[in-house]
Amino acid sequence: MKIAIDAMGGDNGSKPIVEAVKEFLKEYPDNELVLFGKEEELQEVSSICRIVNAPDLVPMEAGALEVLRLKNSSMCKAISTMKEEGFDAVVSAGSTGGFLSAATLILKTIPGVKRSALVTCFPTKIKGKKIVVLDVGANNENNAEELLQFAYMGRAYNQALFATKEPKTYLLSNGAEAHKGSPLVKEAHQLLLDNKFEGFMGNMEARDVLNGDADILVADGFSGNVLLKGMEGIAKMMSGMIKANFKQNLWTKLGYLHVRKGFKNMSETMDYKSTGGAMLLGINGVVVKAHGNSDAYSFKSALKVAKQMVDFDVVNKIKESLKNE
Protein backbone atom coordinates (compact mmCIF):
# COMPACT_ATOMS: atom_id res chain seq x y z
CA MET A 1 0.00 0.00 0.00
CA LYS A 2 1.29 3.47 -0.92
CA ILE A 3 0.10 6.51 1.05
CA ALA A 4 0.95 10.11 0.13
CA ILE A 5 1.34 12.45 3.12
CA ASP A 6 1.17 16.24 3.15
CA ALA A 7 3.74 16.80 5.92
CA MET A 8 3.41 20.59 6.19
CA GLY A 9 -0.26 21.42 6.55
CA GLY A 10 -0.90 20.88 10.27
CA ASP A 11 -1.01 23.60 12.93
CA ASN A 12 1.91 21.94 14.76
CA GLY A 13 4.27 21.68 11.79
CA SER A 14 6.00 18.57 10.50
CA LYS A 15 7.41 17.24 13.79
CA PRO A 16 4.29 15.34 15.02
CA ILE A 17 3.76 13.99 11.50
CA VAL A 18 7.31 12.61 11.45
CA GLU A 19 6.69 10.95 14.83
CA ALA A 20 3.38 9.53 13.58
CA VAL A 21 5.07 8.08 10.49
CA LYS A 22 7.72 6.33 12.59
CA GLU A 23 5.09 4.80 14.89
CA PHE A 24 2.84 3.79 12.00
CA LEU A 25 5.66 1.98 10.17
CA LYS A 26 6.59 0.10 13.34
CA GLU A 27 3.06 -1.32 13.39
CA TYR A 28 2.63 -1.67 9.61
CA PRO A 29 6.13 -2.11 8.14
CA ASP A 30 4.92 -3.44 4.78
CA ASN A 31 3.34 -0.12 3.78
CA GLU A 32 5.13 2.59 1.80
CA LEU A 33 4.73 6.20 2.94
CA VAL A 34 5.79 9.13 0.74
CA LEU A 35 6.16 12.48 2.51
CA PHE A 36 5.79 15.84 0.78
CA GLY A 37 7.29 18.92 2.45
CA LYS A 38 10.54 20.67 3.27
CA GLU A 39 13.35 18.13 2.87
CA GLU A 40 15.36 19.51 5.77
CA GLU A 41 12.44 18.94 8.17
CA LEU A 42 11.90 15.34 7.08
CA GLN A 43 15.46 13.94 7.13
CA GLU A 44 14.73 11.94 10.29
CA VAL A 45 12.59 9.51 8.29
CA SER A 46 14.49 9.64 4.98
CA SER A 47 15.86 6.14 5.60
CA ILE A 48 12.38 4.60 5.89
CA CYS A 49 10.32 6.85 3.60
CA ARG A 50 10.59 8.53 0.24
CA ILE A 51 10.82 12.30 0.62
CA VAL A 52 9.59 14.71 -2.07
CA ASN A 53 10.66 18.33 -1.67
CA ALA A 54 7.57 20.56 -1.77
CA PRO A 55 8.38 23.71 0.21
CA ASP A 56 5.24 25.78 -0.37
CA LEU A 57 2.37 25.83 2.14
CA VAL A 58 -1.32 26.17 1.26
CA PRO A 59 -2.80 29.01 3.39
CA MET A 60 -5.79 28.14 5.56
CA GLU A 61 -7.98 30.67 3.72
CA ALA A 62 -6.94 29.58 0.20
CA GLY A 63 -9.69 29.13 -2.37
CA ALA A 64 -9.87 26.42 -5.02
CA LEU A 65 -8.09 28.36 -7.79
CA GLU A 66 -5.35 29.60 -5.46
CA VAL A 67 -4.66 26.03 -4.29
CA LEU A 68 -4.19 24.79 -7.84
CA ARG A 69 -1.77 27.63 -8.58
CA LEU A 70 0.43 26.43 -5.72
CA LYS A 71 1.77 23.49 -7.70
CA ASN A 72 4.86 23.15 -5.52
CA SER A 73 2.86 23.05 -2.29
CA SER A 74 3.09 19.91 -0.20
CA MET A 75 -0.67 19.44 -0.49
CA CYS A 76 -0.94 19.71 -4.29
CA LYS A 77 2.20 17.65 -4.86
CA ALA A 78 0.85 14.88 -2.63
CA ILE A 79 -2.51 14.74 -4.43
CA SER A 80 -1.14 15.05 -7.98
CA THR A 81 1.55 12.43 -7.32
CA MET A 82 -1.09 10.12 -5.90
CA LYS A 83 -2.98 10.36 -9.19
CA GLU A 84 0.08 10.16 -11.47
CA GLU A 85 1.71 7.22 -9.70
CA GLY A 86 -1.42 5.35 -8.65
CA PHE A 87 -1.07 5.67 -4.87
CA ASP A 88 -3.76 4.12 -2.70
CA ALA A 89 -4.46 7.10 -0.41
CA VAL A 90 -3.53 10.65 0.55
CA VAL A 91 -3.59 12.21 4.05
CA SER A 92 -3.32 15.89 5.05
CA ALA A 93 -3.84 17.99 8.19
CA GLY A 94 -3.82 21.19 6.13
CA SER A 95 -6.50 23.64 5.07
CA THR A 96 -9.80 21.75 4.89
CA GLY A 97 -11.20 23.90 2.08
CA GLY A 98 -7.98 23.74 0.09
CA PHE A 99 -7.60 20.00 0.54
CA LEU A 100 -11.18 19.26 -0.48
CA SER A 101 -10.98 21.57 -3.49
CA ALA A 102 -7.67 20.16 -4.70
CA ALA A 103 -8.75 16.54 -4.20
CA THR A 104 -12.01 17.14 -6.06
CA LEU A 105 -10.38 18.95 -8.98
CA ILE A 106 -7.37 16.62 -9.35
CA LEU A 107 -8.82 13.20 -8.47
CA LYS A 108 -12.42 13.94 -9.59
CA THR A 109 -15.61 12.62 -8.04
CA ILE A 110 -17.03 9.14 -8.54
CA PRO A 111 -19.40 9.20 -11.56
CA GLY A 112 -22.90 10.04 -10.39
CA VAL A 113 -21.85 11.70 -7.12
CA LYS A 114 -23.58 15.07 -6.71
CA ARG A 115 -21.47 16.30 -3.77
CA SER A 116 -18.65 14.72 -1.79
CA ALA A 117 -19.02 14.50 2.00
CA LEU A 118 -16.62 14.38 4.92
CA VAL A 119 -17.37 11.36 7.07
CA THR A 120 -16.01 10.47 10.47
CA CYS A 121 -16.89 8.17 13.35
CA PHE A 122 -18.09 9.47 16.71
CA PRO A 123 -17.68 7.38 19.87
CA THR A 124 -20.86 6.34 21.70
CA LYS A 125 -21.53 5.39 25.31
CA ILE A 126 -21.27 1.74 24.22
CA LYS A 127 -17.55 1.00 24.32
CA GLY A 128 -16.31 -0.22 20.97
CA LYS A 129 -19.36 1.03 19.04
CA LYS A 130 -19.07 4.11 16.86
CA ILE A 131 -21.57 6.06 14.81
CA VAL A 132 -20.78 7.14 11.23
CA VAL A 133 -21.61 10.84 10.75
CA LEU A 134 -21.68 12.71 7.43
CA ASP A 135 -21.34 15.43 6.22
CA VAL A 136 -19.14 17.05 8.89
CA GLY A 137 -17.90 20.00 6.89
CA ALA A 138 -17.26 19.45 3.18
CA ASN A 139 -20.26 21.64 2.29
CA ASN A 140 -21.94 24.72 3.72
CA GLU A 141 -25.19 24.07 1.88
CA ASN A 142 -26.86 20.88 0.64
CA ASN A 143 -30.14 19.87 -0.93
CA ALA A 144 -32.36 16.89 -0.11
CA GLU A 145 -31.10 14.74 -3.00
CA GLU A 146 -27.54 15.18 -1.75
CA LEU A 147 -28.57 14.09 1.75
CA LEU A 148 -30.17 10.99 0.23
CA GLN A 149 -26.90 10.23 -1.54
CA PHE A 150 -24.97 10.82 1.70
CA ALA A 151 -27.14 8.12 3.26
CA TYR A 152 -26.17 5.63 0.53
CA MET A 153 -22.47 6.51 0.83
CA GLY A 154 -22.62 6.37 4.63
CA ARG A 155 -24.21 2.95 4.47
CA ALA A 156 -21.44 1.64 2.19
CA TYR A 157 -18.81 3.18 4.47
CA ASN A 158 -20.36 1.67 7.60
CA GLN A 159 -20.66 -1.79 6.08
CA ALA A 160 -17.08 -1.65 4.79
CA LEU A 161 -15.65 -0.50 8.11
CA PHE A 162 -17.83 -2.31 10.65
CA ALA A 163 -19.51 -5.06 8.59
CA THR A 164 -22.91 -4.06 10.01
CA LYS A 165 -25.48 -6.15 8.14
CA GLU A 166 -28.44 -3.84 8.75
CA PRO A 167 -27.15 -0.41 9.84
CA LYS A 168 -29.72 1.98 11.30
CA THR A 169 -29.71 5.39 9.60
CA TYR A 170 -31.08 8.64 11.07
CA LEU A 171 -31.36 12.27 9.97
CA LEU A 172 -30.02 14.99 12.29
CA SER A 173 -32.94 17.20 13.29
CA ASN A 174 -34.30 19.34 16.14
CA GLY A 175 -36.93 16.75 16.97
CA ALA A 176 -37.48 13.02 16.54
CA GLU A 177 -40.96 13.42 15.03
CA ALA A 178 -41.34 13.16 11.25
CA HIS A 179 -42.83 16.66 10.96
CA LYS A 180 -39.91 18.31 12.82
CA GLY A 181 -36.89 19.88 11.21
CA SER A 182 -35.92 22.51 8.65
CA PRO A 183 -37.47 22.44 5.16
CA LEU A 184 -34.32 20.61 4.01
CA VAL A 185 -34.63 17.91 6.68
CA LYS A 186 -38.34 17.43 5.99
CA GLU A 187 -37.73 17.04 2.26
CA ALA A 188 -34.83 14.63 2.82
CA HIS A 189 -36.96 12.63 5.27
CA GLN A 190 -39.64 12.17 2.62
CA LEU A 191 -37.07 11.26 -0.05
CA LEU A 192 -35.61 8.53 2.17
CA LEU A 193 -39.12 7.15 2.70
CA ASP A 194 -40.01 7.39 -1.01
CA ASN A 195 -36.81 5.53 -1.93
CA LYS A 196 -37.57 2.87 0.70
CA PHE A 197 -34.06 3.41 2.09
CA GLU A 198 -33.15 0.25 3.96
CA GLY A 199 -32.66 0.84 7.67
CA PHE A 200 -33.98 4.42 7.74
CA MET A 201 -35.28 5.02 11.27
CA GLY A 202 -36.33 8.68 11.07
CA ASN A 203 -35.01 11.81 12.78
CA MET A 204 -32.60 12.07 15.72
CA GLU A 205 -31.84 14.98 18.03
CA ALA A 206 -28.24 15.97 18.76
CA ARG A 207 -28.56 14.95 22.42
CA ASP A 208 -29.21 11.32 21.40
CA VAL A 209 -26.39 10.93 18.88
CA LEU A 210 -23.98 9.25 21.30
CA ASN A 211 -26.44 6.88 22.97
CA GLY A 212 -25.45 3.97 20.70
CA ASP A 213 -28.80 3.41 18.96
CA ALA A 214 -27.77 4.73 15.53
CA ASP A 215 -25.16 3.39 13.14
CA ILE A 216 -25.29 6.29 10.64
CA LEU A 217 -26.29 9.94 11.08
CA VAL A 218 -26.90 12.06 7.97
CA ALA A 219 -26.65 15.85 8.10
CA ASP A 220 -25.94 18.79 5.82
CA GLY A 221 -22.32 19.92 6.05
CA PHE A 222 -22.98 23.05 8.13
CA SER A 223 -25.07 21.27 10.78
CA GLY A 224 -22.73 18.28 10.87
CA ASN A 225 -19.69 20.49 11.42
CA VAL A 226 -21.42 22.41 14.23
CA LEU A 227 -22.30 19.06 15.84
CA LEU A 228 -18.70 17.84 15.53
CA LYS A 229 -17.09 20.99 16.95
CA GLY A 230 -19.68 21.23 19.73
CA MET A 231 -19.07 17.68 20.90
CA GLU A 232 -15.28 18.09 20.76
CA GLY A 233 -15.61 21.23 22.88
CA ILE A 234 -17.86 19.54 25.45
CA ALA A 235 -15.50 16.55 25.72
CA LYS A 236 -12.53 18.85 26.30
CA MET A 237 -14.42 20.94 28.87
CA MET A 238 -15.67 17.91 30.83
CA SER A 239 -12.21 16.34 30.87
CA GLY A 240 -10.71 19.55 32.25
CA MET A 241 -13.42 19.93 34.91
CA ILE A 242 -13.03 16.34 36.12
CA LYS A 243 -9.24 16.67 36.39
CA ALA A 244 -9.55 19.98 38.25
CA ASN A 245 -11.99 18.51 40.79
CA PHE A 246 -9.77 15.54 41.55
CA LYS A 247 -6.75 17.83 42.09
CA GLN A 248 -8.46 19.99 44.74
CA ASN A 249 -6.89 18.41 47.82
CA LEU A 250 -5.36 15.24 49.28
CA TRP A 251 -8.74 13.55 49.79
CA THR A 252 -9.91 14.11 46.23
CA LYS A 253 -6.56 12.81 44.97
CA LEU A 254 -6.97 9.67 47.11
CA GLY A 255 -10.53 9.31 45.79
CA TYR A 256 -9.21 9.37 42.25
CA LEU A 257 -7.04 6.32 42.98
CA HIS A 258 -10.24 4.30 43.58
CA VAL A 259 -11.98 5.36 40.37
CA ARG A 260 -9.11 5.95 37.93
CA LYS A 261 -9.73 2.69 36.05
CA GLY A 262 -13.31 3.73 35.31
CA PHE A 263 -12.24 7.20 34.19
CA LYS A 264 -9.53 5.70 31.99
CA ASN A 265 -12.15 3.52 30.26
CA MET A 266 -14.42 6.54 29.83
CA SER A 267 -11.56 8.61 28.43
CA GLU A 268 -10.64 5.89 25.92
CA THR A 269 -14.28 5.50 24.86
CA MET A 270 -14.79 9.24 24.27
CA ASP A 271 -11.37 10.12 22.81
CA TYR A 272 -12.06 11.75 19.43
CA LYS A 273 -8.34 11.66 18.60
CA SER A 274 -8.54 7.87 18.28
CA THR A 275 -10.44 8.41 15.01
CA GLY A 276 -7.84 10.89 13.83
CA GLY A 277 -9.38 11.98 10.58
CA ALA A 278 -12.35 12.23 8.29
CA MET A 279 -12.54 10.60 4.86
CA LEU A 280 -13.85 12.57 1.89
CA LEU A 281 -16.47 10.21 0.46
CA GLY A 282 -17.43 10.51 -3.19
CA ILE A 283 -13.91 11.20 -4.46
CA ASN A 284 -12.29 8.69 -6.80
CA GLY A 285 -9.68 7.64 -4.24
CA VAL A 286 -9.07 7.40 -0.51
CA VAL A 287 -8.70 10.99 0.73
CA VAL A 288 -8.34 11.50 4.51
CA LYS A 289 -8.41 14.87 6.27
CA ALA A 290 -6.59 14.75 9.63
CA HIS A 291 -7.35 17.19 12.45
CA GLY A 292 -5.60 20.51 11.87
CA ASN A 293 -4.12 20.42 15.38
CA SER A 294 -3.06 16.78 15.12
CA ASP A 295 -0.42 15.48 17.50
CA ALA A 296 1.54 12.32 16.65
CA TYR A 297 -1.14 10.02 18.09
CA SER A 298 -3.95 11.72 16.22
CA PHE A 299 -2.10 11.77 12.87
CA LYS A 300 -1.15 8.11 13.25
CA SER A 301 -4.86 7.41 13.75
CA ALA A 302 -5.60 9.28 10.50
CA LEU A 303 -3.05 7.09 8.70
CA LYS A 304 -4.81 4.03 10.12
CA VAL A 305 -8.14 5.37 8.79
CA ALA A 306 -6.57 5.62 5.32
CA LYS A 307 -5.21 2.08 5.58
CA GLN A 308 -8.58 0.71 6.70
CA MET A 309 -10.40 2.42 3.84
CA VAL A 310 -8.01 0.89 1.31
CA ASP A 311 -8.15 -2.53 2.99
CA PHE A 312 -11.95 -2.51 2.90
CA ASP A 313 -12.06 -1.22 -0.70
CA VAL A 314 -14.54 1.45 0.38
CA VAL A 315 -14.33 3.50 -2.86
CA ASN A 316 -15.48 0.58 -5.00
CA LYS A 317 -18.16 -0.30 -2.45
CA ILE A 318 -19.53 3.24 -2.76
CA LYS A 319 -19.51 2.92 -6.54
CA GLU A 320 -21.53 -0.28 -6.27
CA SER A 321 -24.00 1.25 -3.80
CA LEU A 322 -24.64 4.21 -6.09
CA LYS A 323 -25.27 1.93 -9.08
CA ASN A 324 -28.15 0.44 -7.09
CA GLU A 325 -29.48 3.84 -5.95
ABEGO torsion letter per residue (X at the ends): XBBBBBAAABAAEAAAAAAAAAAAAAABAABBBBBBEBAAAAAAAAAABBBBBBABBBBAABBAAAAAABAABAAAAAAAAAAAAGBABBBBABBAAAAAAAAAAAAEBBBGBABBBBBBBBBBABBGBBBBBOBAGABABBBAAAAAAAAAAAAAAAAAAAGBABBBBBBBBABABAABEBAAAAAAAAAAAAAGBBGBAEBBBAAAAAAGABABBBBBAAAAAAAAAAAAAAAAAAAAAAAAAAAABAAAAAAAAAAAAAAAAAAAAABAAAAGBBBBBGBBEBBBBBBAABBAAAAAAAAAAAAAAAAAGAAAAAAAAAAAX
